[in-house]
């Protein structure tokens, strides 16, 4: 991979210390997701070597939220996940993430993505939500089924 392209790092890049060369960027919140001393040290080392900590703009975040809602991934993505996607969208970077929901939204948005562990999604998936009692299906996640009131709602592949 070229070294003059932006590479947006999710937490897996710091946990595995595995990512391509390039202009490295991430969001401030990633540091809070690092759970061991080695990944925190790797993060610090990359900051010293020029890792950019960038806060994506609000318009990009709203755009990503809308796209994640369209795929049905919004409810499984954390705020840092959404910001990673928004940053990659803004700076036209390749996302490095093992998170399949991040990869799915990236694919839907036409963003490039790679994984740290080599596991990548092969196809775009759109999700719906299904009540386990009455089988009512909806595109929006709810706390309970609006038909029967059951609280056991789960995600199903719609495409």
TABELLIN-V439969 format. One line per field, one symbol per residue. phi: phi as a letter, one per 30 degrees, with the letter a starting at -180 (. if undefined). psi: psi as a letter, one per 30 degrees, with the letter a starting at -180 (. if undefined). A space follows every 10 residues. Layout:
phi = ???
psi = ???
//
This chain:
phi = .ddccdbccd eedddchbad dldcbacede edddcbdddd ddeedddddj eccbcddedd ddededdddd dicedccded eddddddddd chcddcacdd dddddedddi ddbbcdcicb dcbdbccbbb ddccidcbdc dbdbddccid cccbdbdcb
psi = kkfglkjjkl feeeefhjll lajklalefe effkfleeee eeeeeeeegg kkjkjlleee eeeeeeeeee fgfeffklee eeeeeeeeee ghlkkjkfje eeeeeeeefg kklllegfjl kflkkkklkk kfefgkklfk klelkfeffk fjklklkf.
//
